[in-house]
């Protein structure tokens, strides 16, 4: 791994010799992470790590931010860093997939207004591979009756149970962006039919059909409904109320790895009690951590995970972020289009 990193970044060293890159996130806390190894490969002052919480008393950190051209923050650390940023900043690579908070961050919006001609490029992180693996785990686990056979094992019963063929099943994905297309491509490789909900797009990679704005059709036709939509005014409570009644014929497994704001808790419970959906796999919630008095905890037809479908910001998470940044840095240095650019006008 070290050799690979060294060879990859050797080509960058000359071009980026005067470039200041600042990492302002929890990643720096992991001494064994790829961040530190990568920092050693690049050499100083190209990659600098700062502690966002100590910035008020950290003159060196303030100076680094004032000179930095590229910033790698989290959503929360951006709020702490923004007051020290100048017009030298050209690119922000967010370490999260969801960036809703930056659109309501007054300090950051004031910064953009202060330097209107700076045209700061903002990109977000992709966790599409990890989120696809998460979804496939639950989809395939259901179809292969993992829990059922575990119970039979405890009873010492050797008995088959029929399963459905993937070629006869449809995976409906709400959102056909980066996460949605990754999931659709993987599902199609396994034989599933894939349909997607978009706002305006009529075609997307990996999808057999895409229905712009036609949520009801996607819900009616799906044996599995997966939400990957971001937090946005247009997606808030999109599935709340009686919307999931459209699922009543096929009674799909519902997986939410997008944002909890897509549906309120009472609507999830109503959909389950009404048998509109057969089971809910929930990784995101309106309130996190999920309160201990939530009715969701005691449901056998609910699976709860702690917002981890995309991975955690530990050694593994840091590796994902740095690999992504490395690829983007190559594009940036060669004046090429970067993926997952945040559109401040659209809100995502």
KASUL-V347502 format. One line per field, one symbol per residue. ss: DSSP state (~ for helix, > for strand, _ for the rest). phi: phi as a letter, one per 40 degrees, with the letter a starting at -180 (. if undefined). burial: # if it has 9 or more other C-alpha atoms within 8 Angstrom, else .. A space follows every 50 residues. Layout:
ss = ???
phi = ???
burial = ???
This chain:
ss = _~~~~~~~~~~~~_______>>>>_~~~~____~~~~~~~~~____>>>_ _~~~~~~_~~~~~~~~~__>>>>_~~~~~~~~~~______>>>______~ ~~~~_~~~~~~~~~______>>>____~~~~~~~~~~~~~~~~__~~~~~ ~~~~___________~~~_>>>>>___~~~~~~~~~~~~___>>>>>>__ ________>>>>__~~~~~~~__>>>>_______________~~~~~___ __>>>>___~~~__~~~~~~~~~_____>>>>____________~~~~__ _>>>__________~~~~~~~~~~~~~~~~~~~_______>_______
phi = .ccccccccdcccccbcbcbbbbbacdccbccccdcccdcccgcccbbbb cdcbcdbbccccccccbccbbbbccccccccdcbcbcccbabbccbccbd cccbccccccccccbcccfccbbbcbbdcccccdccdcccccccfdcccc cccccfbbacbcbccccbbbbbbchbcdcccdccccccccgccbbbbbcb cbaadgbcabbcgbcdcccccccbbbcbcccadcbcfdbcgbdccccccc fccbbbbcacccacccccccccccgcbcabbbbbacbbccdcccccdccc cbbbbcfbdchbcbdccccccccccdcccccccbfbcccfccccccga
burial = ....##..#..##..#..#######.##.#..#######.##...###.# ##..#.....###############.######.##..##########.## .##.#.###.##..#..#.#########.###.###.##.###.##.... .##............#..########.###########...#######.. ##.#.##.####.....###############..######..##.###.# ##############..###.##..############..........#... .##.#...###.##########.##..#.####....#.###....##
